[in-house]
């Protein structure tokens, strides 16, 4: 049983890192593109997952809850600005009426 432990740990680490890489936003991944990280984790059983955890995973956001909320609100505003608006929501269009 003890000889299977390294294999099971390697498999568990690989599965964890693949799931983590798949669920991570592509723009937040560091160093390599997201698909390259997933392939590296799958192809190199021990080195791939460790390198994902060290160099590929997004850095944790630190700060107070208020700072994190401000960051989230800023991201929401940026997403809303990119979203197409109808003519009745566009102030420039309404000025011309």
Contact map, one row per residue, 1 for C-alpha under 8 A:
1111100000000000000000000000000000000000000000000000000000000000000000000000000000000000000000000
1111100000000000000000000000000000000000000000000000000000000000000000000000000000000000000000000
1111111000000000000000000000000000000000000000000000000000000000000000000000000000000000000000000
1111111100000000000000000000000000000000000000000000000000000000000000000000000000000000000000000
1111111110000000000000000000000000000000000000000000000000000000000000000000000000000000000000000
0011111111000000000000000000000000000000000000000000000000000000000000000000000000000000000000000
0011111111100000000000000000000000000000000000000000000000000000000000000000000000000000000000000
0001111111110000000000000000000000000000000000000000000000000000000000000000000000000000000000000
0000111111111000000000000000000000000000000000000000000000000000000000000000000000000000000000000
0000011111111100000000000000000000000000000011000000000000000000000000000000000000000000000000000
0000001111111110000000000000000000000000000010000000000000000000000000000000000000000000000000000
0000000111111111000000000000000000000000000000000000000000000000000000000000000000000000000000000
0000000011111111100000000000000000000000000001001000000000000000000000000000000000000000000000000
0000000001111111110000000000000000000000110011011000000000000000000000000000000000000000000000000
0000000000111111111000000000000000000000000000000000000000000000000000000000000000000000000000000
0000000000011111111100000000000000000000000000000000000000000000000000000000000000000000000000000
0000000000001111111110000000000000000000100000001001100000000000000000000000000000000000000000000
0000000000000111111111000000000000000100110000001000000000000000000000000000000000000000000000000
0000000000000011111111100000000000000000000000000000000000000000000000000000000000000000000000000
0000000000000001111111110000000000000000000000000000000000000000000000000000000000000000000000000
0000000000000000111111110000000001001100000000000000000010000000000000000000000000000000000000000
0000000000000000011111110000000001000100000000000000000000000000000000000000000000000000000000000
0000000000000000001111111000000000000000000000000000000000000000000000000000000000000000000000000
0000000000000000000111111101100000000000000000000000000001000000000000000000000000000000000000000
0000000000000000000000111111100000000000000000000000000000000000000000000000000000000000000000000
0000000000000000000000011111100011000000000000000000000000000000000000000000000000000000000000000
0000000000000000000000001111100000000000000000000000000000000000000000000000000000000000000000000
0000000000000000000000011111110000000000000000000000000011000000000000000000000000000000000000000
0000000000000000000000011111111111000000000000000000000111000000000000000000000000000000000000000
0000000000000000000000000001111110000000000000000000001111000000000000000000000000000000000000000
0000000000000000000000000000111110000000000000000000001100000000000000000000000000000000000000000
0000000000000000000000000000111111011000000000000000000100000000000000000000000000000000000000000
0000000000000000000000000100111111111000000000000000000000000000000000000000000000000000000000000
0000000000000000000011000100100111111100000000000000000000000000000000000000000000000000000000000
0000000000000000000000000000000011111110000000000000000000000000000000000000000000000000000000000
0000000000000000000000000000000111111111000000000000000000000000000000000000000000000000000000000
0000000000000000000010000000000111111111100000010001000100000000000000000000000000000000000000000
0000000000000000010011000000000001111111110000000000000000000000000000000000000000000000000000000
0000000000000000000000000000000000111111111000000000000000000000000000000000000000000000000000000
0000000000000000000000000000000000011111111100011000000000000000000000000000000000000000000000000
0000000000000100110000000000000000001111111111111001000000000000000000000000000000000000000000000
0000000000000100010000000000000000000111111110010000000000000000000000000000000000000000000000000
0000000000000000000000000000000000000011111110010000000000000000000000000000000000000000000000000
0000000000000000000000000000000000000001111111111000000000000000000000000000000000000000000000000
0000000001100100000000000000000000000000111111111000000000000000000000000000000000000000000000000
0000000001001100000000000000000000000000100111111100000000000000000000000000000000000000000000000
0000000000000000000000000000000000000000100111111110000000000000000000000000000000000000000000000
0000000000000100000000000000000000001001111111111111000000000000000000000000000000000000000000000
0000000000001100110000000000000000000001100111111111100000000000000000000000000000000000000000000
0000000000000000000000000000000000000000000001111111110000000000000000000000000000000000000000000
0000000000000000000000000000000000000000000000111111111100000000000000000000000000000000000000000
0000000000000000100000000000000000001000100000011111111110000000000000000000000000000000000000000
0000000000000000100000000000000000000000000000001111111110000000000000000000000000000000000000000
0000000000000000000000000000000000000000000000000111111110000000000000000000000000000000000000000
0000000000000000000000000000011000000000000000000011111110000000000000000000000000000000000000000
0000000000000000000000000000111100001000000000000011111111000000000000000000000000000000000000000
0000000000000000000010000001110000000000000000000001111111100000000000000000000000000000000000000
0000000000000000000000010001110000000000000000000000000111110000000000000000000000000000000000000
0000000000000000000000000000000000000000000000000000000011111000000000000000000000000000000000000
0000000000000000000000000000000000000000000000000000000001111100000000000000000000000000000000000
0000000000000000000000000000000000000000000000000000000000111110000100000000000000000000000000000
0000000000000000000000000000000000000000000000000000000000011111000100000000000000000000000000000
0000000000000000000000000000000000000000000000000000000000001111111100000000000000000000000000000
0000000000000000000000000000000000000000000000000000000000000111111100000000000000000000000000000
0000000000000000000000000000000000000000000000000000000000000011111110000000000000000000000000000
0000000000000000000000000000000000000000000000000000000000000011111111000000000000000000000000000
0000000000000000000000000000000000000000000000000000000000000011111111100000000000000000000000000
0000000000000000000000000000000000000000000000000000000000001111111111110000000000000000000000000
0000000000000000000000000000000000000000000000000000000000000000111111111000000000000000000000000
0000000000000000000000000000000000000000000000000000000000000000011111111100000000000000000000000
0000000000000000000000000000000000000000000000000000000000000000001111111110000000000000000000000
0000000000000000000000000000000000000000000000000000000000000000000111111111000000000000000000000
0000000000000000000000000000000000000000000000000000000000000000000011111111100000000000000000000
0000000000000000000000000000000000000000000000000000000000000000000001111111110000000000000000000
0000000000000000000000000000000000000000000000000000000000000000000000111111111000000000000000000
0000000000000000000000000000000000000000000000000000000000000000000000011111111100000000000000000
0000000000000000000000000000000000000000000000000000000000000000000000001111111110000000000000000
0000000000000000000000000000000000000000000000000000000000000000000000000111111111000000000000000
0000000000000000000000000000000000000000000000000000000000000000000000000011111111100000000000000
0000000000000000000000000000000000000000000000000000000000000000000000000001111111100000000000000
0000000000000000000000000000000000000000000000000000000000000000000000000000111111110000000000000
0000000000000000000000000000000000000000000000000000000000000000000000000000011111110000000000000
0000000000000000000000000000000000000000000000000000000000000000000000000000001111111000000000000
0000000000000000000000000000000000000000000000000000000000000000000000000000000011111100000000000
0000000000000000000000000000000000000000000000000000000000000000000000000000000000111110110000000
0000000000000000000000000000000000000000000000000000000000000000000000000000000000011111110000000
0000000000000000000000000000000000000000000000000000000000000000000000000000000000001111110011000
0000000000000000000000000000000000000000000000000000000000000000000000000000000000000111111011000
0000000000000000000000000000000000000000000000000000000000000000000000000000000000001111111001000
0000000000000000000000000000000000000000000000000000000000000000000000000000000000001111111111000
0000000000000000000000000000000000000000000000000000000000000000000000000000000000000001111111100
0000000000000000000000000000000000000000000000000000000000000000000000000000000000000000011111110
0000000000000000000000000000000000000000000000000000000000000000000000000000000000000011011111111
0000000000000000000000000000000000000000000000000000000000000000000000000000000000000011111111111
0000000000000000000000000000000000000000000000000000000000000000000000000000000000000000001111111
0000000000000000000000000000000000000000000000000000000000000000000000000000000000000000000111111
0000000000000000000000000000000000000000000000000000000000000000000000000000000000000000000011111
